[in-house]
């Protein structure tokens, strides 16, 4: 294990008081994804965007190895329940999705033949396996586009139904009305007190 990887794993484990296979997977994927684009850590808004497909320990590993952060708008979570991530070069708009090989757990065991416990075989194996034994790399096209994802600074409008402020061009126009995603019934929650008026606003009737 390289000194750099050792240091990153120490940083990740310090956030959890222990080190687990998904942290190692996240750290390794973060390093591999940036390397595939020829980028260095820590990233910033002018260099890269990373979209991860799950949260938890895996996400912390990605954050530690890349410097990506939600607060800096360099890290986004699209929760597909997958330990995968897409790395985007902001300057060239090239995007590469990195995902574990389907048999990565079995491969880890071959690197730790004397370890019969699957958890520890993965924990140790992920630390020493070559990238090509761990990950599948695939160039992808973002949808929506990078321009839409990043939006423009200081863009703000108010939802015409609830009145709440919407930042970063996340509003939608429905039947000529500027709405937030929740009021357009595209949000992650539904209002218990949704009125007939809002339903008519969205449906156009």
C-alpha positions in Angstrom: 0.0 0.0 0.0 1.3 3.4 -0.9 1.8 6.1 1.8 -0.8 8.3 0.1 -3.4 5.5 0.2 -2.6 4.7 3.8 -3.0 8.4 4.8 -6.3 8.7 3.0 -7.7 5.5 4.7 -6.6 6.9 8.0 -8.5 10.1 7.3 -11.6 8.2 6.3 -11.6 5.8 9.2 -11.2 8.7 11.6 -14.7 9.8 10.6 -16.2 6.5 11.6 -13.8 5.2 14.3 -13.2 2.2 12.1 -12.4 1.3 8.5 -14.8 -0.7 6.4 -14.7 -2.1 2.9 -17.0 0.5 1.5 -14.7 3.3 2.7 -11.8 1.6 1.0 -13.9 1.2 -2.1 -14.8 4.9 -2.1 -11.2 6.0 -1.6 -9.9 3.8 -4.3 -12.7 4.8 -6.7 -12.0 8.5 -6.0 -8.4 8.1 -6.9 -9.1 6.0 -10.0 -11.8 8.3 -11.3 -9.6 11.4 -11.1 -6.7 9.6 -12.6 -8.9 8.5 -15.6 -9.5 12.1 -16.4 -5.9 13.3 -15.6 -7.1 15.4 -12.7 -5.6 15.9 -9.2 -7.0 16.2 -5.7 -8.3 18.3 -4.2 -10.8 19.3 -6.9 -12.6 22.6 -7.1 -15.5 24.1 -9.0 -13.2 25.0 -11.9 -11.8 21.5 -12.3 -14.3 18.8 -11.5 -17.7 17.6 -10.5 -18.4 14.2 -9.0 -21.9 12.6 -8.9 -22.2 9.7 -6.5 -25.0 7.1 -6.6 -25.3 6.3 -2.9 -24.4 7.8 0.5 -22.9 6.4 3.6 -19.3 5.2 4.1 -18.7 4.9 0.4 -19.4 8.6 0.0 -17.0 9.5 2.8 -14.2 7.6 1.0 -14.9 9.6 -2.2 -14.8 12.9 -0.3 -11.5 12.1 1.4 -9.7 11.0 -1.7 -10.9 13.8 -4.0 -11.6 16.8 -1.8 -15.2 16.9 -3.3 -17.8 18.5 -1.1 -21.5 19.2 -1.3 -20.9 22.7 0.2 -18.5 23.6 -2.5 -20.9 22.2 -5.2 -18.3 19.7 -6.4 -20.1 16.7 -5.1 -23.7 15.6 -5.8 -25.7 12.6 -4.6 -28.2 10.9 -7.0 -29.3 8.0 -4.9 -29.5 5.0 -7.1 -28.4 2.7 -4.3 -25.2 1.9 -6.2 -21.5 2.3 -5.1 -20.7 4.1 -8.3 -19.7 7.6 -9.3 -19.4 9.8 -12.4 -16.3 12.0 -12.6 -16.7 15.1 -14.8 -13.9 17.3 -16.1 -15.5 20.8 -15.9 -13.2 22.3 -18.5 -13.6 19.6 -21.2 -17.0 18.3 -20.1 -15.7 14.8 -20.4 -17.5 12.4 -18.0 -16.5 9.0 -16.9 -18.6 6.7 -14.8 -16.8 4.3 -12.5 -18.5 1.2 -11.1 -17.2 -1.9 -9.3 -16.8 -5.0 -11.4 -19.7 -7.3 -10.8 -17.5 -10.0 -9.2 -15.3 -7.6 -7.2 -16.0 -9.4 -3.9 -14.9 -12.7 -5.4 -11.8 -11.0 -6.9 -10.9 -9.6 -3.5 -10.9 -13.1 -2.0 -8.3 -14.3 -4.6 -6.0 -11.5 -3.4 -6.5 -12.7 0.2 -6.5 -16.5 -0.1 -5.7 -17.1 3.6 -8.6 -14.9 4.8 -11.8 -17.0 5.0 -13.9 -14.2 6.4 -15.5 -12.4 3.4 -15.7 -9.0 5.1 -12.0 -8.9 6.0 -11.0 -10.4 2.6 -12.8 -7.4 1.0 -11.4 -4.9 3.6 -7.8 -6.0 2.9 -8.2 -7.0 -0.8 -9.6 -3.6 -1.8 -6.4 -2.0 -0.5 -4.0 -3.9 -2.7 -6.0 -4.8 -5.9 -5.1 -3.0 -9.1 -7.7 -0.6 -10.5 -8.4 -2.9 -13.4 -9.3 -5.7 -11.0 -11.8 -3.5 -9.2 -13.5 -1.1 -11.6 -15.3 -0.7 -14.9 -14.8 2.7 -16.6 -17.3 4.0 -19.1 -17.6 7.4 -20.8 -21.0 8.8 -20.4 -23.1 11.8 -21.5 -24.6 13.8 -18.7 -28.4 14.4 -18.6 -29.1 17.1 -17.8 -26.0 18.7 -19.3 -23.1 20.0 -17.2 -24.3 23.5 -17.9 -27.7 22.8 -16.4 -26.2 20.9 -13.4 -23.9 23.8 -12.6 -26.4 26.5 -13.4 -25.5 30.2 -13.2 -24.5 32.0 -10.0 -27.0 34.2 -8.1 -30.1 32.9 -10.0 -33.1 33.1 -7.8 -36.9 33.1 -8.4 -39.9 32.5 -6.1 -42.4 29.6 -6.6 -45.7 31.1 -7.7 -47.6 28.6 -5.5 -45.7 28.3 -2.2 -43.7 31.5 -2.5 -40.4 29.8 -1.4 -37.2 30.9 -3.1 -35.7 28.6 -5.7 -31.9 28.8 -6.4 -29.7 27.5 -9.1 -32.3 27.4 -11.8 -34.1 24.4 -10.3 -37.6 25.8 -11.0 -39.9 24.3 -13.6 -42.6 26.0 -15.7 -45.9 24.2 -15.7 -48.8 25.7 -17.7 -47.1 29.0 -17.6 -46.5 29.0 -13.9 -43.0 29.0 -12.3 -43.0 26.3 -9.7 -40.6 24.6 -7.4 -40.3 20.8 -7.9 -42.4 20.0 -4.9 -45.3 22.1 -6.0 -45.0 20.7 -9.5 -45.3 17.2 -7.9 -41.7 16.3 -9.0 -40.2 16.6 -5.5 -39.1 13.9 -3.0 -42.1 14.7 -0.8 -45.8 15.3 -1.1 -47.6 18.0 0.9 -50.3 16.5 3.2 -52.3 19.7 2.8 -52.0 19.9 -1.0 -55.1 21.7 -2.1 -57.4 21.4 -5.1 -56.0 24.8 -6.2 -52.5 23.4 -6.5 -53.7 20.3 -8.3 -55.5 22.5 -10.8 -52.4 24.7 -11.2 -50.3 21.7 -12.2 -52.9 20.0 -14.3 -54.0 23.1 -16.1 -57.7 22.5 -15.3 
